[in-house]
Amino acid sequence: MEQPADSPMDTHLMLLDDGKYYIERNCNGEAATTNGLLFRRCLISPTTPGGYECVGGYEQCTGGEWCAWIWRSN
């Protein structure tokens, strides 16, 4: 699904993109240690004006291991 021309996505922060989902890292830190979010592309609507919604994320825990989560919709 193509994004609108004025989409705020910053492609240099994008780590993976399969056309439906993409992972974007946080711009506040090094790529190897910063957290990030998982987005799903969707239709533009009042609740998703950019054409995507956040569905999960990841972060490095204090012990050094990585944790990830995906939100379920009810």
ChimeraX attribute file (.defattr): number of C-alpha atoms within 10 A of each C-alpha:
attribute: neighborCount
match mode: 1-to-1
recipient: residues
	/A:1	10
	/A:2	11
	/A:3	15
	/A:4	12
	/A:5	7
	/A:6	7
	/A:7	12
	/A:8	9
	/A:9	13
	/A:10	10
	/A:11	9
	/A:12	9
	/A:13	14
	/A:14	16
	/A:15	12
	/A:16	12
	/A:17	14
	/A:18	8
	/A:19	10
	/A:20	12
	/A:21	17
	/A:22	17
	/A:23	20
	/A:24	22
	/A:25	24
	/A:26	16
	/A:27	13
	/A:28	8
	/A:29	10
	/A:30	10
	/A:31	13
	/A:32	8
	/A:33	14
	/A:34	14
	/A:35	21
	/A:36	21
	/A:37	19
	/A:38	22
	/A:39	20
	/A:40	17
	/A:41	18
	/A:42	17
	/A:43	15
	/A:44	14
	/A:45	10
	/A:46	8
	/A:47	10
	/A:48	13
	/A:49	13
	/A:50	19
	/A:51	19
	/A:52	22
	/A:53	17
	/A:54	16
	/A:55	15
	/A:56	16
	/A:57	18
	/A:58	18
	/A:59	18
	/A:60	15
	/A:61	11
	/A:62	7
	/A:63	6
	/A:64	9
	/A:65	8
	/A:66	12
	/A:67	11
	/A:68	13
	/A:69	12
	/A:70	13
	/A:71	10
	/A:72	7
	/A:73	5
	/A:74	3
